[in-house]
């Protein structure tokens, strides 16, 4: 056995030093010395890694990866959606970029309701009224202008190549292609883009080219953000809106701006936690939960034991209740009690309300609020670390898988349906999970509430863990559980990501359990404490990087819950 281990280790070392690039999936992290990119599509990870090899920094690589995902991962990667970026430099500097979509200028709080106060034809989720003003291009461009190193055009070039020359279609898109093939009349512009000759689907292994998207990317390459918000691309979008009942105008596009914001900061067992501030609820809820859990000996409880899952659930329940009551776009909600929600004394107070043997009650009567539809799990996350140790955590989305499923003709990109993240029906909260607050009602130029939680964990002023995930409201809990797995349970980043997960969001009062990974005894103990549960296929799809400063190595982990995800480094 010793001889076998010796030769196995020797072969691994030989492989490590003989080949300059590495990729990963599974419980063994990918090692790298000079840079690492982890994303939901291997071609996008490779594009980002190539930018690092050319001397680009973490922001450069993140921009290139995100734009490549707009080509290779149309379910979530995008130039027609929005999201958030968290940055931590090797010098200790931290910042964030908010490029969440905005409601159009013509939007109103009751725009989706009929005369009886009911939602008309699911219009907040389907059709052009569901589209928020896109923010992705503005956000990526602002981050590059502030912190990038290489020329902007160099970062867009890999995405243009993938769109123009095409790439191999995989099984990941087959369900969507089946749907579009069966609904060509409902989505004619999408069929023209996604189907061969607008008629039949691409089979796995066939090359898919996107000429119109390549041309849109060329305009972005030449003109920066103006190549999207002005000129031909903007005109194609506006003309399509006007002809088909949409309300986004040239003024909406001209007025859109991404924001640079101070990150949410917390501490956990001597580590610094940096995450996204509102309009994302992710950073606030994450720090609040970690503050509560800091008072428990989670290491002694053991990973995913019944008692461990119980206290996690109780922390989740309390943070998500506060999320529902308080968090929204800060430009429209000046009085959010963030200092209280982020404070250790507040967490200590909440901790005293947790019974270690019995579940709490989630009471919908706690708030009189508005309806808030659960966020779609179809988002994507990427993590990047460069040779100097600069780190980027970036999460962005179209909302539903493939957004509203509508492609802008001549422009080649899908539109989001993020307006569904606003509260369309004021005054309803119930135990079925219909929750929300006045803080998240529709208003012109307002950004809708989000759960995206791009996060960087640091120690002594240096990043040590870059992490995030898709998954709608489950994002916050996925990110937290990976952090706990690394810091409390000493798992490597791939083990931490692959470990089974749970999710509780206050209402409805039920815990989602991944089907695989938890023992029946653990589930019985958990239920005996009063926690109802349902079993689900998967929760989130985390992409992370651990920085080992002692060994001077980067370790990447791409969640196997992602079909085409990969960690790529050199």
C-alpha positions as CSV (number, residue, x, y, z in Angstrom):
1,X,0.0,0.0,0.0
2,X,2.8,2.4,0.9
3,X,4.5,1.7,-2.5
4,X,1.2,2.4,-4.3
5,X,0.7,5.7,-2.5
6,X,4.4,6.7,-3.2
7,X,4.0,6.1,-6.9
8,X,0.6,7.7,-7.1
9,X,1.9,10.8,-5.4
10,X,5.0,10.8,-7.6
11,X,2.8,10.6,-10.7
12,X,0.7,13.5,-9.4
13,X,3.7,15.6,-8.8
14,X,5.1,14.8,-12.2
15,X,1.8,15.8,-13.8
16,X,1.7,19.0,-11.8
17,X,5.0,20.2,-13.0
18,X,4.9,18.8,-16.5
19,X,1.7,20.5,-17.6
20,X,1.0,24.3,-17.2
21,X,-2.8,24.2,-16.9
22,X,-5.1,22.1,-14.7
23,X,-8.8,21.5,-14.5
24,X,-11.0,19.9,-11.9
25,X,-14.4,18.5,-11.0
26,X,-15.2,16.4,-8.0
27,X,-13.8,16.2,-4.4
28,X,-10.2,16.7,-5.4
29,X,-9.4,20.4,-5.9
30,X,-7.4,21.6,-8.9
31,X,-4.0,23.1,-7.9
32,X,-2.4,26.1,-9.6
33,X,0.5,28.4,-8.9
34,X,-0.1,31.5,-11.0
35,X,-3.9,31.9,-11.4
36,X,-7.2,30.2,-11.2
37,X,-10.7,30.6,-12.8
38,X,-13.7,28.6,-11.7
39,X,-17.0,28.9,-13.6
40,X,-20.1,27.0,-14.8
41,X,-18.6,26.4,-18.3
42,X,-15.2,25.0,-19.0
43,X,-14.7,27.1,-22.1
44,X,-15.4,30.3,-20.1
45,X,-13.0,29.2,-17.4
46,X,-10.4,28.6,-20.1
47,X,-11.0,32.0,-21.6
48,X,-10.4,33.6,-18.2
49,X,-7.3,31.6,-17.6
50,X,-5.9,32.6,-21.0
51,X,-6.3,36.3,-20.0
52,X,-4.4,35.6,-16.8
53,X,-1.6,34.0,-18.8
54,X,-1.4,37.1,-20.9
55,X,-0.8,39.3,-17.9
56,X,-4.3,40.3,-17.0
57,X,-5.4,40.6,-13.4
58,X,-8.4,39.0,-11.6
59,X,-10.8,41.7,-12.8
60,X,-9.7,41.3,-16.4
61,X,-10.1,37.5,-16.2
62,X,-13.5,37.9,-14.5
63,X,-14.8,40.2,-17.3
64,X,-13.5,37.8,-20.0
65,X,-15.1,34.8,-18.3
66,X,-18.4,36.5,-17.8
67,X,-18.6,37.6,-21.4
68,X,-17.7,34.1,-22.6
69,X,-20.4,32.7,-20.4
70,X,-22.8,35.0,-22.2
71,X,-22.0,32.8,-25.2
72,X,-21.6,29.4,-23.8
73,X,-24.1,29.4,-20.9
74,X,-27.2,31.2,-22.2
75,X,-29.4,29.9,-19.4
76,X,-27.7,32.3,-17.0
77,X,-24.5,33.9,-18.5
78,X,-25.6,37.1,-20.2
79,X,-25.3,40.6,-21.5
80,X,-29.0,41.1,-21.1
81,X,-29.2,40.6,-17.3
82,X,-27.3,41.9,-14.3
83,X,-25.5,41.0,-11.1
84,X,-22.8,41.8,-8.6
85,X,-19.0,41.7,-8.2
86,X,-16.9,41.7,-5.0
87,X,-13.2,42.5,-5.2
88,X,-10.4,42.0,-2.7
89,X,-6.9,43.0,-3.7
90,X,-3.7,41.5,-2.5
91,X,-3.0,44.9,-0.9
92,X,-6.0,44.6,1.4
93,X,-8.3,46.9,-0.7
94,X,-11.9,45.8,-1.0
95,X,-14.8,47.1,-3.1
96,X,-18.0,45.9,-4.9
97,X,-19.8,46.7,-8.1
98,X,-23.6,46.7,-8.3
99,X,-25.0,46.1,-11.8
100,X,-28.4,44.8,-10.8
101,X,-31.1,45.6,-13.3
102,X,-33.5,48.5,-12.8
103,X,-37.2,49.0,-13.4
104,X,-37.9,51.0,-16.5
105,X,-39.0,54.6,-16.1
106,X,-42.6,53.7,-17.1
107,X,-42.9,51.1,-14.4
108,X,-45.5,51.4,-11.6
109,X,-46.2,49.5,-8.3
110,X,-49.4,48.0,-9.8
111,X,-48.3,47.5,-13.4
112,X,-49.0,43.7,-13.4
113,X,-52.4,43.8,-11.8
114,X,-55.9,43.6,-13.3
115,X,-59.0,45.5,-12.0
116,X,-59.4,42.8,-9.4
117,X,-55.9,43.1,-8.0
118,X,-54.8,39.8,-9.6
119,X,-51.6,39.4,-11.8
120,X,-52.4,39.5,-15.5
121,X,-51.2,36.5,-17.5
122,X,-48.1,36.0,-15.4
123,X,-46.9,39.2,-16.9
124,X,-44.3,39.9,-14.2
125,X,-42.5,36.7,-15.3
126,X,-43.3,36.3,-19.0
127,X,-43.2,38.7,-21.9
128,X,-41.5,42.0,-22.4
129,X,-43.1,43.7,-19.3
130,X,-41.0,41.3,-17.2
131,X,-37.7,42.8,-18.5
132,X,-35.6,45.0,-16.3
133,X,-33.1,47.4,-17.8
134,X,-29.9,45.3,-18.2
135,X,-26.8,46.0,-16.2
136,X,-24.2,43.4,-17.0
137,X,-22.2,45.3,-19.6
138,X,-22.2,48.6,-17.6
139,X,-21.0,46.7,-14.5
140,X,-18.3,44.7,-16.2
141,X,-17.1,47.9,-18.0
142,X,-17.1,50.0,-14.8
143,X,-15.1,47.3,-12.9
144,X,-12.6,47.2,-15.7
145,X,-12.2,51.0,-15.9
146,X,-11.6,51.1,-12.1
147,X,-9.4,48.0,-11.6
148,X,-8.6,46.4,-15.0
149,X,-5.1,46.0,-16.4
150,X,-5.3,44.9,-20.0
151,X,-7.2,46.8,-22.8
152,X,-11.0,46.3,-22.8
153,X,-10.9,44.9,-26.4
154,X,-8.6,42.1,-25.3
155,X,-11.2,40.9,-22.8
156,X,-14.1,40.8,-25.2
157,X,-12.2,39.0,-28.0
158,X,-12.6,35.4,-26.6
159,X,-16.4,35.8,-26.4
160,X,-16.6,37.1,-29.9
161,X,-14.5,34.1,-31.1
162,X,-16.8,31.6,-29.4
163,X,-19.9,33.2,-30.8
164,X,-18.6,33.6,-34.3
165,X,-16.8,30.3,-34.8
166,X,-19.1,28.4,-32.5
167,X,-18.6,25.7,-29.9
168,X,-19.8,22.2,-29.2
169,X,-23.3,22.1,-27.9
170,X,-23.7,19.9,-24.8
171,X,-26.5,18.0,-23.2
172,X,-27.1,20.9,-20.7
173,X,-29.2,22.8,-23.3
174,X,-31.3,19.9,-24.6
175,X,-34.4,20.6,-22.5
176,X,-34.5,24.2,-23.5
177,X,-34.0,23.4,-27.2
178,X,-36.8,20.8,-27.0
179,X,-39.1,23.5,-25.5
180,X,-38.2,26.1,-28.1
181,X,-38.5,23.6,-30.9
182,X,-42.1,22.8,-29.7
183,X,-42.9,26.5,-29.2
184,X,-41.4,28.2,-32.3
185,X,-44.5,30.3,-32.9
186,X,-44.5,31.7,-29.4
187,X,-40.7,32.5,-29.5
188,X,-39.9,33.1,-33.2
189,X,-36.8,35.3,-32.5
190,X,-35.4,32.7,-30.0
191,X,-36.0,29.9,-32.5
192,X,-34.1,31.8,-35.1
193,X,-31.1,32.0,-32.8
194,X,-31.2,28.6,-31.0
195,X,-32.4,26.2,-33.7
196,X,-30.8,25.1,-36.9
197,X,-32.4,27.2,-39.7
198,X,-34.9,28.3,-37.0
199,X,-36.5,24.9,-37.2
200,X,-34.7,21.9,-35.5
201,X,-32.6,21.7,-32.4
202,X,-28.8,21.2,-32.3
203,X,-27.8,17.8,-31.0
204,X,-25.0,17.4,-28.4
205,X,-21.7,17.5,-30.2
206,X,-22.9,19.8,-33.0
207,X,-21.3,23.2,-33.5
208,X,-23.5,26.2,-32.5
209,X,-22.7,29.6,-33.9
210,X,-24.3,32.9,-32.9
211,X,-23.6,35.6,-35.6
212,X,-25.9,38.3,-34.2
213,X,-24.4,37.9,-30.7
214,X,-20.9,38.1,-32.1
215,X,-21.8,41.4,-33.8
216,X,-23.3,42.8,-30.6
217,X,-20.1,41.8,-28.8
218,X,-18.0,43.5,-31.5
219,X,-19.8,46.8,-30.8
220,X,-19.2,46.3,-27.1
221,X,-15.5,45.6,-27.9
222,X,-15.2,48.8,-29.9
223,X,-17.2,51.2,-27.8
224,X,-17.3,49.7,-24.3
225,X,-20.6,50.1,-22.4
226,X,-21.8,52.6,-25.0
227,X,-21.7,49.8,-27.5
228,X,-24.6,48.3,-25.6
229,X,-26.6,51.3,-24.2
230,X,-26.3,53.4,-27.3
231,X,-26.0,52.9,-31.1
232,X,-27.2,49.9,-33.0
233,X,-27.6,47.4,-30.2
234,X,-29.7,49.9,-28.1
235,X,-31.8,50.7,-31.2
236,X,-32.5,47.0,-31.9
237,X,-33.6,46.5,-28.3
238,X,-35.7,49.7,-28.2
239,X,-37.4,49.0,-31.5
240,X,-38.3,45.5,-30.5
241,X,-39.7,46.7,-27.2
242,X,-41.8,49.4,-28.9
243,X,-43.2,47.0,-31.5
244,X,-44.1,44.3,-29.0
245,X,-45.6,46.0,-25.9
246,X,-42.4,46.5,-23.9
247,X,-41.6,49.7,-22.0
248,X,-37.8,50.1,-22.1
249,X,-36.9,53.3,-24.0
250,X,-33.7,55.0,-25.2
251,X,-33.8,57.1,-22.0
252,X,-33.9,54.0,-19.8
253,X,-30.7,52.7,-21.5
254,X,-29.0,56.1,-21.5
255,X,-29.7,56.7,-17.8
256,X,-28.6,53.2,-16.6
257,X,-25.4,53.3,-14.5
258,X,-23.6,50.6,-12.4
259,X,-22.5,51.6,-8.9
260,X,-19.4,51.0,-6.9
261,X,-20.3,50.3,-3.3
262,X,-18.6,49.6,0.0
263,X,-18.8,45.9,0.8
264,X,-20.7,44.3,3.7
265,X,-18.1,43.4,6.2
266,X,-18.3,40.9,9.1
267,X,-16.0,38.7,11.1
268,X,-16.2,35.0,11.9
269,X,-13.7,33.2,14.2
270,X,-10.9,35.6,13.3
271,X,-11.7,35.8,9.6
272,X,-13.0,38.7,7.7
273,X,-16.1,38.2,5.5
274,X,-16.7,40.6,2.6
275,X,-19.9,40.3,0.6
276,X,-22.4,42.3,-1.4
277,X,-24.5,45.1,0.2
278,X,-28.2,45.9,-0.8
279,X,-29.9,45.7,-3.1
280,X,-28.5,42.2,-2.6
281,X,-29.7,40.7,0.7
282,X,-26.9,38.1,0.5
283,X,-24.2,39.9,2.4
284,X,-26.4,41.1,5.2
285,X,-28.1,37.7,5.8
286,X,-24.8,35.8,5.5
287,X,-23.1,37.9,8.2
288,X,-26.1,37.8,10.4
289,X,-26.2,34.0,10.2
290,X,-22.5,33.6,10.8
291,X,-22.7,35.9,13.8
292,X,-25.4,33.7,15.3
293,X,-23.5,30.5,14.6
294,X,-20.3,31.8,16.0
295,X,-21.7,31.2,19.5
296,X,-22.0,27.4,18.9
297,X,-19.2,24.9,18.7
298,X,-19.9,23.7,15.2
299,X,-16.7,21.7,15.0
300,X,-17.7,19.6,18.0
301,X,-21.2,19.0,16.6
302,X,-19.7,17.6,13.4
303,X,-20.6,18.4,9.8
304,X,-24.2,17.6,8.9
305,X,-25.1,16.0,12.2
306,X,-28.7,16.4,13.4
307,X,-27.7,19.0,16.0
308,X,-25.6,20.9,13.5
309,X,-28.4,21.1,10.9
310,X,-30.8,22.2,13.6
311,X,-28.8,25.3,14.6
312,X,-28.1,26.1,11.0
313,X,-31.8,26.0,10.3
314,X,-32.6,28.3,13.2
315,X,-30.0,30.8,12.1
316,X,-31.4,30.7,8.6
317,X,-35.0,31.1,9.8
318,X,-34.1,34.3,11.7
319,X,-31.9,35.9,9.0
320,X,-34.5,35.3,6.3
321,X,-37.2,36.8,8.4
322,X,-35.2,39.9,8.7
323,X,-34.4,39.8,5.0
324,X,-38.1,39.8,4.2
325,X,-38.9,42.7,6.5
326,X,-36.0,45.1,5.9
327,X,-33.9,44.7,2.8
328,X,-34.4,46.5,-0.6
329,X,-32.7,49.0,-2.9
330,X,-30.9,51.4,-0.6
331,X,-31.5,54.3,-3.1
332,X,-35.2,53.9,-2.2
333,X,-35.0,52.7,1.4
334,X,-32.8,55.0,3.4
335,X,-33.7,53.6,6.8
336,X,-32.6,49.9,6.5
337,X,-31.2,49.0,10.0
338,X,-28.0,47.4,8.6
339,X,-25.8,48.2,11.6
340,X,-28.2,46.4,13.9
341,X,-28.6,43.4,11.6
342,X,-24.8,43.1,11.2
343,X,-24.0,43.5,14.9
344,X,-22.7,40.8,17.3
345,X,-25.0,41.9,20.1
346,X,-28.1,41.5,17.9
347,X,-26.9,38.0,16.9
348,X,-26.4,37.2,20.6
349,X,-29.9,38.2,21.3
350,X,-31.2,36.1,18.5
351,X,-29.1,33.2,19.6
352,X,-30.8,33.2,23.0
353,X,-34.1,32.5,21.3
354,X,-32.9,29.2,19.9
355,X,-34.0,26.0,21.7
356,X,-31.3,23.4,21.1
357,X,-33.8,20.6,21.2
358,X,-36.8,22.1,19.4
359,X,-37.6,24.0,16.2
360,X,-38.9,27.5,16.3
361,X,-42.1,28.5,14.6
362,X,-42.1,30.6,11.4
363,X,-45.1,32.9,11.8
364,X,-46.4,34.7,8.7
365,X,-48.3,37.2,11.0
366,X,-45.0,38.6,12.0
367,X,-45.1,41.0,9.1
368,X,-47.8,42.6,7.0
369,X,-46.0,42.6,3.7
370,X,-46.4,42.1,0.0
371,X,-46.1,39.0,-2.2
372,X,-42.5,38.1,-3.2
373,X,-42.1,35.3,-5.7
374,X,-39.3,32.9,-4.9
375,X,-36.2,33.8,-7.0
376,X,-35.2,31.5,-9.8
377,X,-32.2,29.1,-9.2
378,X,-30.9,29.8,-12.7
379,X,-28.0,32.2,-11.9
380,X,-24.3,31.6,-12.4
381,X,-21.2,32.4,-10.4
382,X,-17.5,32.6,-11.1
383,X,-14.4,33.0,-8.9
384,X,-11.0,34.3,-10.0
385,X,-7.6,34.7,-8.3
386,X,-4.6,36.0,-10.1
387,X,-0.8,35.6,-9.6
388,X,-0.6,38.6,-7.2
389,X,-3.4,37.3,-5.1
390,X,-6.1,39.7,-6.2
391,X,-9.5,38.0,-6.0
392,X,-12.9,38.5,-7.7
393,X,-16.2,36.9,-6.8
394,X,-18.9,37.5,-9.4
395,X,-22.6,36.4,-9.6
396,X,-25.0,37.4,-12.3
397,X,-28.2,36.2,-13.8
398,X,-31.2,36.5,-16.2
399,X,-33.6,35.4,-13.3
400,X,-35.4,32.4,-14.8
401,X,-33.5,29.9,-16.8
402,X,-32.9,31.7,-20.2
403,X,-34.6,34.7,-18.7
404,X,-37.9,35.5,-20.4
405,X,-36.8,33.2,-23.3
406,X,-36.9,36.1,-25.7
407,X,-34.0,37.0,-28.0
408,X,-33.6,40.5,-29.3
409,X,-33.7,40.1,-33.1
410,X,-30.5,41.1,-34.8
411,X,-28.7,41.5,-31.5
412,X,-28.6,37.8,-30.5
413,X,-28.9,38.0,-26.7
414,X,-31.6,36.8,-24.3
415,X,-33.6,39.3,-22.2
416,X,-34.0,38.9,-18.4
417,X,-37.3,38.6,-16.5
418,X,-36.0,40.2,-13.3
419,X,-39.1,42.4,-12.8
420,X,-40.5,39.2,-11.2
421,X,-38.2,39.8,-8.2
422,X,-40.3,42.8,-7.2
423,X,-43.4,42.5,-5.1
424,X,-46.3,42.7,-7.7
425,X,-49.3,42.3,-5.2
426,X,-49.1,44.6,-2.2
427,X,-50.4,43.3,1.1
428,X,-50.1,39.5,1.1
429,X,-48.0,37.4,3.4
430,X,-48.9,33.8,4.2
431,X,-47.4,30.5,5.4
432,X,-47.1,29.2,1.8
433,X,-44.1,31.4,1.3
434,X,-45.7,34.5,-0.3
435,X,-43.7,37.1,1.4
436,X,-42.2,40.6,0.7
437,X,-42.0,44.1,2.0
438,X,-42.9,47.6,0.9
439,X,-39.1,48.0,0.5
440,X,-39.3,45.9,-2.6
441,X,-42.3,47.3,-4.5
442,X,-41.9,48.3,-8.1
443,X,-40.8,51.9,-8.8
444,X,-39.1,53.6,-11.7
445,X,-35.3,53.1,-11.7
446,X,-35.5,50.9,-8.6
447,X,-33.4,47.8,-8.4
448,X,-35.2,44.6,-7.4
449,X,-34.1,42.6,-4.3
450,X,-31.7,39.8,-4.8
451,X,-30.1,36.9,-2.9
452,X,-26.9,36.8,-4.9
453,X,-24.0,36.5,-2.4
454,X,-20.6,36.8,-4.1
455,X,-18.2,36.5,-1.1
456,X,-14.5,36.7,-0.2
457,X,-13.2,35.4,3.1
458,X,-9.9,37.0,4.2
459,X,-7.3,36.6,6.9
460,X,-4.8,39.2,8.0
461,X,-5.7,41.4,5.0
462,X,-5.3,38.7,2.3
463,X,-8.1,36.7,0.6
464,X,-8.2,33.0,1.5
465,X,-11.6,31.8,0.1
466,X,-13.5,33.1,-2.9
467,X,-17.0,31.7,-3.1
468,X,-20.5,32.1,-4.4
469,X,-23.3,30.1,-6.1
470,X,-26.5,30.3,-8.2
471,X,-29.7,29.1,-6.7
472,X,-32.2,32.0,-6.0
473,X,-32.9,32.3,-2.3
474,X,-30.8,29.2,-1.6
475,X,-27.6,31.1,-2.7
476,X,-27.1,32.7,0.8
477,X,-27.3,29.3,2.6
478,X,-25.2,27.5,0.0
479,X,-22.4,30.1,0.4
480,X,-22.6,30.0,4.2
481,X,-22.4,26.2,4.3
482,X,-19.3,26.1,2.1
483,X,-17.7,28.7,4.3
484,X,-18.5,26.7,7.5
485,X,-17.2,23.5,5.8
486,X,-13.8,25.2,5.2
487,X,-13.4,27.2,8.4
488,X,-15.1,24.9,11.0
489,X,-14.8,21.5,9.5
490,X,-11.4,21.9,7.7
491,X,-12.6,20.5,4.4
492,X,-10.7,21.3,1.2
493,X,-12.6,23.6,-1.1
494,X,-13.8,20.8,-3.4
495,X,-15.0,18.7,-0.4
496,X,-16.7,21.8,1.0
497,X,-18.5,22.4,-2.2
498,X,-19.5,18.8,-2.9
499,X,-20.9,18.2,0.7
500,X,-24.7,17.9,0.9
501,X,-26.7,21.0,1.7
502,X,-30.0,22.1,3.3
503,X,-32.0,25.3,2.8
504,X,-34.6,27.1,5.0
505,X,-35.9,30.5,4.2
506,X,-38.4,31.3,7.1
507,X,-41.5,30.8,4.9
508,X,-42.7,28.4,3.9
509,X,-41.7,26.6,7.1
510,X,-40.0,23.6,5.5
511,X,-36.4,22.6,5.0
512,X,-35.1,21.4,1.7
513,X,-32.7,18.4,2.0
514,X,-30.6,17.2,-0.8
515,X,-31.6,13.6,-1.6
516,X,-28.1,12.2,-1.4
517,X,-25.6,12.6,1.4
518,X,-27.6,12.7,4.6
519,X,-28.1,9.5,6.6
520,X,-31.6,8.4,7.5
521,X,-30.7,8.6,11.2
522,X,-29.7,12.2,10.8
523,X,-33.0,13.0,9.0
524,X,-35.0,11.3,11.7
525,X,-33.3,13.2,14.5
526,X,-33.8,16.4,12.6
527,X,-37.5,15.8,12.1
528,X,-37.9,14.8,15.7
529,X,-37.0,18.3,16.7
530,X,-40.0,19.6,14.8
531,X,-38.5,20.4,11.4
532,X,-40.6,19.4,8.4
533,X,-38.5,18.6,5.4
534,X,-38.7,17.9,1.7
535,X,-36.1,16.1,-0.4
536,X,-34.7,17.8,-3.5
537,X,-32.3,16.9,-6.2
538,X,-29.7,19.6,-5.6
539,X,-29.2,23.0,-3.9
540,X,-27.0,25.6,-5.6
541,X,-23.8,25.1,-7.7
542,X,-20.9,26.7,-5.9
543,X,-17.7,27.8,-7.6
544,X,-14.8,28.5,-5.2
545,X,-11.1,29.0,-4.8
546,X,-9.0,28.5,-1.7
547,X,-5.7,30.3,-1.4
548,X,-3.0,28.5,0.6
549,X,-0.6,31.3,1.5
550,X,1.8,28.9,3.2
551,X,2.2,26.6,0.2
552,X,1.7,29.5,-2.2
553,X,-0.9,27.5,-4.1
554,X,-4.4,28.1,-5.3
555,X,-7.0,25.3,-5.1
556,X,-10.1,25.5,-7.3
557,X,-13.4,23.6,-6.8
558,X,-16.2,23.5,-9.4
559,X,-19.5,22.1,-8.2
560,X,-20.4,18.8,-9.9
561,X,-24.0,20.0,-9.7
562,X,-23.0,22.2,-12.7
563,X,-23.1,20.2,-15.9
564,X,-20.2,21.9,-17.7
565,X,-18.5,23.6,-14.7
566,X,-14.7,23.5,-14.4
567,X,-11.9,25.0,-12.4
568,X,-9.0,25.9,-14.7
569,X,-5.6,27.3,-13.6
570,X,-1.9,27.4,-14.4
